[in-house]
Amino acid sequence: MRPEDIVRSGPNQYICKEGILKDLASYLEGFHSPVVVTGHKSFQAFLYYTNLPSHVQVIQSDRYSSDTTVKAIAVSASHADVIIGIGGGVILDTAKSVADRLNIEVITIPTVVGTCAASTPLSVIYDDNGSFIRVDYHKRSSYLTLVDPEFLLTSPIDYFKSGIGDTLAKWYEAEAIIRNNINNDLFSIMVQTGLNNSSFLKAILLEESINAIQSLETKTISSSVTKVLEAVITLAGTVGGYGGRHGRMAGAHAIHNGLSFIEETHSILHGQKVAYGILVQLILENRTEEVVDLLPFYHDLGFPTNFEELGIIHNQEQAMKLIAAHAIKSEESLQLMGSYSKRDVIEAIKKLESLFLKK
């Protein structure tokens, strides 16, 4: 069986509680050689909020979650009996890959509300320049995932918005995969559970995101903040966890992966590019009305709706061809929702551009 078809419901242990990171030492009992894998900005934010036990080694990296990075950190952490990832999606994916390589447990601590990386047993692997290569599925889920709303209240709002975009795609991608396939195995209880969770996620995001962002701007804990951050960090992972490959990625992420080969977009956050991918996916499916319905939400959150807002100003035709060439590859997730040609993808992007979807 393919690893992406195995049901993996989430972390082995999950705690979402204000102030929980200040008790981190108590969760490290039983481990003798913990090693933290973190970034520079993320670790600085962590230390501003709380401290690490003195015996914990820290390895910092600001590089992509590439094979080169993972191998180098694994060598430096070869003595570890647990890896503690503290950071955003790239750092957490790196930490999970290091732990998998060393065959040890991993603890994940998100410092931004950007992706579901803290709760998923997989890592997105890029090359050293940030271009997408593959998704690795790991032997273990996280030993423990700690989510501290009080700590995350000070996280960057741009990442919070990006997490909303990435999570919104869960519904559009899972629904498209299931709707466009007639195989009976797609209608198992587990797949339906993943689809139901994606519908719940969409409702939470559309109803609570604006209030959550307002709370974040005033550094105020609210039910909207907690709902959205748990939706993004943890519940989002259950869509693919229960649905397997039928609930993980489809057209939106295939477009994102194609965008990763365009240098101008490297400064655009993951969820922002996935949000743009949702629009291209909908047009590919001739669902332009749904694109129009999403516009007010996209404008409120500042999601990109065209090339200009993605930073692609020059050589747009070439960019379209590059995105499309990658998105239609046989190993890409677009194939899970139907058969599309390079021309189909290019025409969908052009149609989106023609709608002049600007703020």
VOVO-383177 format. One record per residue (C-alpha): residue in three letters; x, y, z. Coordinates in pm, whole numbers, padded with zeros to 5 digits, always signed. Layout:
<atoms>
ALAXYZ
...
</atoms>
This chain:
<atoms>
MET+00000+00000+00000
ARG+00118+00349-00082
PRO+00202+00557+00228
GLU-00033+00834+00115
ASP-00325+00588+00137
ILE-00267+00495+00502
VAL-00509+00660+00745
ARG-00312+00886+00983
SER-00557+01085+01194
GLY-00310+01330+01351
PRO-00041+01372+01620
ASN-00002+01100+01882
GLN-00058+01371+02144
TYR-00198+01718+02088
ILE-00241+02003+02334
CYS-00381+02347+02259
LYS-00367+02560+02573
GLU-00261+02911+02664
GLY+00083+02909+02827
ILE+00155+02543+02746
LEU+00502+02621+02603
LYS+00614+02742+02945
ASP+00573+02381+03062
LEU+00782+02231+02780
ALA+01041+02083+03019
SER+00779+01854+03173
TYR+00708+01700+02832
LEU+01074+01619+02775
GLU+01099+01384+03073
GLY+01223+01047+02954
PHE+01430+01197+02674
HIS+01803+01233+02739
SER+01935+01407+02426
PRO+01671+01637+02280
VAL+01775+01852+01985
VAL+01584+02157+01867
VAL+01565+02231+01494
THR+01455+02589+01442
GLY+01503+02907+01242
HIS+01659+03232+01358
LYS+01347+03450+01371
SER+01127+03170+01500
PHE+01368+03083+01780
GLN+01405+03448+01876
ALA+01026+03472+01909
PHE+01020+03151+02114
LEU+01289+03275+02356
TYR+01111+03606+02396
TYR+00812+03409+02525
THR+00975+03128+02723
ASN+01299+02932+02773
LEU+01441+02595+02683
PRO+01592+02356+02941
SER+01968+02411+02955
HIS+02057+02061+02829
VAL+01874+02100+02497
GLN+02098+02144+02193
VAL+01978+02396+01932
ILE+02043+02375+01556
GLN+01928+02675+01355
SER+01862+02682+00983
ASP+01708+02931+00743
ARG+01737+02706+00441
TYR+01465+02522+00251
SER+01355+02174+00360
SER+01584+02011+00107
ASP+01766+01680+00106
THR+02092+01869+00159
THR+01959+02053+00463
VAL+01802+01744+00618
LYS+02117+01535+00573
ALA+02342+01803+00725
ILE+02120+01854+01030
ALA+02080+01478+01077
VAL+02459+01444+01098
SER+02478+01721+01361
ALA+02189+01567+01555
SER+02295+01202+01522
HIS+02306+01160+01902
ALA+01950+01287+01956
ASP+01667+01074+02094
VAL+01399+01331+02005
ILE+01384+01621+01760
ILE+01191+01933+01860
GLY+01082+02143+01563
ILE+01015+02507+01654
GLY+00910+02722+01362
GLY+00693+02757+01055
GLY+00611+02500+00788
VAL+00957+02474+00630
ILE+01130+02428+00966
LEU+00874+02177+01088
ASP+00899+01979+00763
THR+01277+01981+00804
ALA+01252+01866+01167
LYS+01014+01583+01075
SER+01245+01467+00797
VAL+01546+01473+01029
ALA+01358+01267+01289
ASP+01246+01022+01022
ARG+01602+00987+00895
LEU+01725+00919+01249
ASN+01424+00697+01326
ILE+01336+00888+01643
GLU+01037+01082+01778
VAL+00956+01440+01684
ILE+00782+01714+01883
THR+00635+02000+01679
ILE+00584+02355+01804
PRO+00442+02598+01547
THR+00553+02959+01579
VAL+00318+03083+01306
VAL-00034+02991+01197
GLY+00079+02918+00843
THR+00021+02550+00759
CYS-00083+02216+00907
ALA+00282+02102+00907
ALA+00281+02068+01288
SER+00018+01794+01267
THR+00095+01597+00953
PRO+00332+01297+00914
LEU+00481+01426+00591
SER+00727+01683+00461
VAL+00736+01891+00145
ILE+01085+01865-00002
TYR+01234+02140-00216
ASP+01570+02177-00384
ASP+01825+02417-00236
ASN+01680+02704-00440
GLY+01322+02656-00324
SER+01173+02468-00618
PHE+00933+02184-00532
ILE+01062+01827-00566
ARG+00830+01587-00384
VAL+00632+01502-00071
ASP+00784+01250+00174
TYR+00556+01043+00399
HIS+00710+00951+00733
LYS+00694+00637+00944
ARG+00579+00824+01255
SER+00327+01094+01335
SER+00450+01359+01577
TYR+00504+01232+01930
LEU+00357+01558+02058
THR+00224+01878+01904
LEU+00202+02185+02130
VAL-00011+02481+02024
ASP-00004+02787+02248
PRO-00266+03051+02148
GLU-00109+03309+02379
PHE+00227+03269+02207
LEU+00076+03261+01857
LEU-00112+03584+01927
THR+00214+03767+01854
SER+00286+03578+01531
PRO+00292+03765+01198
ILE-00054+03836+01057
ASP+00070+03766+00702
TYR+00145+03406+00799
PHE-00194+03380+00970
LYS-00361+03487+00647
SER-00142+03250+00448
GLY-00251+02963+00672
ILE-00613+03049+00600
GLY-00545+03033+00225
ASP-00367+02699+00248
THR-00644+02553+00465
LEU-00928+02684+00249
ALA-00788+02469-00032
LYS-00863+02154+00168
TRP-01231+02170+00074
TYR-01185+02266-00290
GLU-00922+02001-00354
ALA-01081+01710-00164
GLU-01425+01783-00309
ALA-01287+01802-00663
ILE-01098+01474-00632
ILE-01400+01287-00502
ARG-01652+01449-00739
ASN-01439+01374-01044
ASN-01385+01006-00960
ILE-01637+00727-00958
ASN-01427+00454-00797
ASN-01608+00299-00502
ASP-01298+00320-00284
LEU-01334+00699-00282
PHE-01657+00667-00087
SER-01522+00480+00214
ILE-01611+00606+00560
MET-01261+00739+00611
VAL-01262+00936+00286
GLN-01605+01076+00369
THR-01477+01177+00713
GLY-01193+01369+00550
LEU-01438+01539+00312
ASN-01675+01628+00597
ASN-01385+01780+00790
SER-01288+01989+00488
SER-01643+02125+00468
PHE-01631+02211+00839
LEU-01298+02385+00783
LYS-01436+02596+00500
ALA-01728+02709+00716
ILE-01497+02803+01006
LEU-01266+03003+00781
LEU-01535+03193+00595
GLU-01721+03274+00917
GLU-01439+03342+01163
SER-01131+03461+00971
ILE-01206+03833+00963
ASN-01285+03845+01337
ALA-00976+03635+01410
ILE-00752+03875+01219
GLN-00902+04171+01403
SER-00827+03997+01734
LEU-00472+03928+01622
GLU-00425+04294+01532
THR-00522+04395+01887
LYS-00335+04102+02048
THR-00660+03978+02204
ILE-00748+03613+02261
SER-01091+03535+02119
SER-01291+03228+02023
SER-01240+03322+01657
VAL-00860+03320+01695
THR-00862+02981+01865
LYS-01103+02830+01611
VAL-00903+02950+01313
LEU-00560+02854+01447
GLU-00679+02506+01543
ALA-00847+02473+01204
VAL-00526+02568+01022
ILE-00273+02386+01238
THR-00454+02068+01336
LEU-00796+02004+01182
ALA-00661+02071+00833
GLY-00426+01775+00867
THR-00715+01537+00929
VAL-00854+01592+00578
GLY-00559+01413+00422
GLY-00508+01204+00734
TYR-00843+01033+00690
GLY-00884+01075+00315
GLY-00530+00979+00219
ARG-00428+01102-00125
HIS-00794+01177-00195
GLY-00790+01448+00069
ARG-00445+01600+00047
MET-00366+01796-00269
ALA-00515+01854-00613
GLY-00520+02144-00856
ALA-00450+02432-00616
HIS-00128+02277-00486
ALA-00021+02169-00835
ILE-00042+02534-00942
HIS+00149+02634-00626
ASN+00420+02382-00709
GLY+00447+02521-01059
LEU+00477+02873-00918
SER+00769+02757-00703
PHE+00982+02743-01019
ILE+00933+03116-01079
GLU+01184+03317-00880
GLU+00959+03622-00849
THR+00714+03422-00637
HIS+00968+03297-00381
SER+00883+03590-00155
ILE+00510+03505-00169
LEU+00398+03286+00121
HIS+00290+02927+00058
GLY-00077+02979+00144
GLN-00099+03290-00072
LYS+00012+03090-00376
VAL-00221+02803-00287
ALA-00510+03051-00261
TYR-00430+03169-00613
GLY-00418+02803-00717
ILE-00775+02755-00593
LEU-00893+03014-00845
VAL-00707+02849-01134
GLN-00845+02510-01032
LEU-01202+02643-01026
ILE-01166+02792-01373
LEU-01019+02466-01501
GLU-01342+02306-01383
ASN-01556+02576-01547
ARG-01671+02705-01208
THR-01615+03075-01267
GLU-01916+03173-01056
GLU-01745+03029-00749
VAL-01439+03240-00827
VAL-01659+03548-00825
ASP-01818+03438-00497
LEU-01476+03413-00334
LEU-01359+03758-00443
PRO-01483+03960-00143
PHE-01313+03715+00096
TYR-00993+03721-00112
HIS-00988+04099-00118
ASP-01047+04123+00257
LEU-00750+03896+00324
GLY-00526+04032+00049
PHE-00496+03703-00141
PRO-00342+03727-00489
THR-00585+03693-00777
ASN-00355+03760-01074
PHE+00007+03754-01186
GLU+00076+04114-01091
GLU-00019+04044-00730
LEU+00210+03740-00738
GLY+00499+03962-00844
ILE+00506+03822-01198
ILE+00529+04137-01404
HIS+00758+04041-01691
ASN+00764+03733-01917
GLN+00411+03634-01820
GLU+00361+03403-02117
GLN+00677+03214-02026
ALA+00561+03193-01663
MET+00226+03047-01771
LYS+00401+02779-01977
LEU+00634+02694-01688
ILE+00350+02664-01437
ALA+00140+02455-01674
ALA+00427+02225-01773
HIS+00483+02133-01411
ALA+00117+02115-01306
ILE+00027+01852-01568
LYS+00309+01611-01484
SER+00188+01259-01425
GLU+00315+01261-01067
GLU+00145+01591-00984
SER-00174+01614-00778
LEU-00375+01779-01058
GLN-00411+01434-01213
LEU-00622+01322-00915
MET-00914+01539-01030
GLY-00908+01472-01403
SER-00704+01486-01721
TYR-00582+01831-01819
SER-00339+01947-02085
LYS-00078+02220-02077
ARG-00307+02430-02296
ASP-00595+02383-02051
VAL-00389+02523-01763
ILE-00255+02812-01968
GLU-00605+02904-02085
ALA-00735+02890-01726
ILE-00461+03129-01611
LYS-00534+03361-01903
LYS-00905+03359-01825
LEU-00830+03447-01463
GLU-00608+03732-01581
SER-00884+03857-01809
LEU-01123+03889-01517
PHE-00901+04173-01382
LEU-00936+04036-01032
LYS-00752+04311-00848
LYS-00800+04463-00508
</atoms>
